[in-house]
Amino acid sequence: MKMPRKSNINAAALTLACALGALGARTVQAQAPVPSAPPTAAVLATATEDPGKFYAFGGFAAFGPEKNSGLQNERGSLANFIAGAGYRAWPSWSVELNLVFDNRRLDTPSGVVAQLPAGTFQPGSAKSFMATSGLAASARYHFGEGRLVPYAGGGMGVYRTAFLTTSEAPSCTNNCSDTGPRVTGRSTDLGYHAMAGADYSVTAKDRISAELRYLKLDADFGSILPGKVSAGGMFLWVGYRRAFF
């Protein structure tokens, strides 16, 4: 699936940020006291229910990789996820631990093809991938209270990025599946992220969330891919949060 260009992703992030600001203003305005009839017992019970400070969350994300000048045709996928657990430490602040996974495909660089032993693979069969997994800590600021609550935040984490090139053996002619030699590399690095999104409360304990997250991450694969490689990018995440106690 062809991912959006970086300029389009940045425009989407700016648009969402403006929308979130407007939603935050409307949320605060909506909370101003207005004369009304006494609430029913059912409404009072819902409003005073303690949603719990600890919560878990998870969901899938579309990923638009940050491009590298030395690599060609980098493209993300929909098979990425962000999950974890959080704690509502203060009314407007929560802290979270995040598990993050993303992957991308790219055209195999000629320098990597040269590292495959000559005569041991079918020409043109080399395929390359990059996958990143990590554990990150985040802080989120919540703009007001209510059913729809915008938020913004950021954090940092430790990420493991793997580069893999596979090929097919010359003798394989049918149902081939990476039967030739491989080139692999790994890099462990610190990464930083910023995010903006909104939570929508379905019940006092259940929320649906949407978030834009930018991950800044550089990887070093040594002689396999000389120089620093940008392994981060933009996530469009949709997930579910469940409060416990």
Secondary structure, 3 states (H helix, E strand, C coil): CCCCCHHHHHHHHHHHHHHHHHHHHHHHHHCCCCCCCCCCHHHHHHHHCCCCCEEEEEEEEEEEECCCCCCCCCECCCCEEEEEEEEEEECCEEEEEEEEEEEEEECCCHHHHCCCCCCCCCCCCCEEEEEEEEEEEEEEEECCCCCEEEEEEEEEEEEEEEEEEECCCCCCCCCCCCCCCCEEEEEEEEEEEEEEEEEEECCCCEEEEEEEEEEEEEEECCCCCCCEEECCEEEEEEEEEEECC
